[in-house]
Amino acid sequence: MPRPPVWMRRPRLLEVSTPIVIGATIAAGFATVPFDDHGAGGLAALLISTAGVVLGHRWPLLGIGLLALGPLAAHATGAEPLVMWQVAVFGTFLFTLRGVSGLLSGPVVGAANLLAVGLAAGTFGSTDPLAWIAGGTALAAAATGSAIRGQREYWGALQERTHEAVAGRDAAVQRSVVEERLRIARDLHDTLGHEIAVVSMHLGAAEVQLPASAAPAREHLGAARCSVKSLLAETQEILRVLHTGDDGAMPSPVASHRDVPDLVEKVRAAGLEVDAVLGDLSRELPPQISAAAYRITQEALTNAQRHGRGRVRLTVDVSGAAVTVESVNEVGPQADVDRAGQGLIGMRERASAAGGRLDVAVQSGHFRVRAELPVVDGVLR
């Protein structure tokens, strides 16, 4: 957003400085007007203008009327209206800056200044430039005050919309992070429940295989199996709470890297051109690694479909010490890798939860996402 002018950055500056200028003009008038040929009339007219400035703070329209009346009163009493029309010009600027319509205040004060100064010169403005200056400056003051007020309101509305947009984006990102962490937690809890069940079965098998003389070991195995069963029940209860939606429906099973070919076919059917190198996906992987590989592939293809263009090159390799998922697609020149997109956040959360890492870069007009997920020891070498 461009930097606003100084009077936009300090909105009170003009509203504070203009009354100071008006006060100085009125003070100069009180110091000089009483000594003119028609000092009493000039003093009365100056008091009217001063009342317009003071009362206009609460009743702006009354203030505009008194400001317009000041120069006319000076002419009617035979005094010089110079100070009065100057006060009227500055007052008009101040009141329009505070909200009075410039279409009302400008013509009213401008016509009064033109009439008073023109009549005082005896020419009614036809050959007296000062009369036209007095009228024109009132119109210019009203237009300037209205323009500054309108620009200030515009900047205020623009900043408010910007703050709302930023707040909305941050809220959406935070919501996405929470949702993605919940999905990760569900997958991890599913994995934990499966492993606990396997441990329980192995404990039961070991208990059966013990000889009759191993009673103490059998007791320990029985106690361990009871603890595992209790833990499994608590885990299943947590899963039930996490998995059940508002409608009471249970979600689909945990995703697996073996489902990646079906995923590729689905996005192809949706119109996305995908060159996929998947390799042999029959390898058994830890459930959290398997689910992370699928979800990262899914999000990478979704991002390519939404924000990219052209063909997508997808590589999924599960044969090494780390599962590798890489997606490359064309993007526009304005692609921003550092933007906090919801998809990138989700993929990073997935990779981090699995002990791996996610790298994102734009290279030669191509958007590249590469995830590495360790298979051995849960640590990326």
Disulfide bonds with the S-S distance in Angstrom:
none
